[in-house]
């Protein structure tokens, strides 16, 4: 499986002593979750992956539940634990909860290393700046570049310009109607119905 450069960057940061959370920001369908899973497979650390990406918003207690699982593993093993929270900004006042739990772990010396994934970078960036200054680093996960698509799929530059950097739709490029439907449903529709409508009243 092709490995993007963000995997090596995230792996390096998670192997460092706990200092800041890692916020992996980028649009839908560019491989953020895949990159995190590849990273976790290469680490010698226990980990928990949980996603809040659902049509309905879950209660903030969901964050406490995932975090307490990580704390339980850390208490049992006394080893670092990686906690990945996917699409956590969909939850109301998520920054308050994450900041509280992160600061508690810092105070008590718990080595829980947190990764936040988000597909609405403008929204989450504002929340991070306003509530969690100094507690995170951003890793930008953009659309795939042409060199990445060339190396992973053998695309020409013309193919890349026409189809764009959406790796999930590669298997459909031979059927443009199917490819178009895939991009519409997985990238455009989910961005509108989940990301935009969850953030603003329309």
Secondary structure as GFF3:
##gff-version 3
##sequence-region A 1 202
A	DSSP	alpha_helix	5	15	.	.	.	ID=ss1
A	DSSP	beta_strand	21	25	.	.	.	ID=ss2
A	DSSP	alpha_helix	32	42	.	.	.	ID=ss3
A	DSSP	beta_strand	46	51	.	.	.	ID=ss4
A	DSSP	alpha_helix	61	77	.	.	.	ID=ss5
A	DSSP	beta_strand	81	86	.	.	.	ID=ss6
A	DSSP	three_ten_helix	88	90	.	.	.	ID=ss7
A	DSSP	alpha_helix	94	108	.	.	.	ID=ss8
A	DSSP	beta_strand	112	118	.	.	.	ID=ss9
A	DSSP	alpha_helix	121	131	.	.	.	ID=ss10
A	DSSP	beta_strand	136	140	.	.	.	ID=ss11
A	DSSP	alpha_helix	146	153	.	.	.	ID=ss12
A	DSSP	alpha_helix	157	163	.	.	.	ID=ss13
A	DSSP	three_ten_helix	167	172	.	.	.	ID=ss14
A	DSSP	alpha_helix	176	183	.	.	.	ID=ss15
A	DSSP	pi_helix	184	189	.	.	.	ID=ss16
A	DSSP	alpha_helix	190	190	.	.	.	ID=ss17
A	DSSP	pi_helix	191	196	.	.	.	ID=ss18
A	DSSP	alpha_helix	197	199	.	.	.	ID=ss19
###
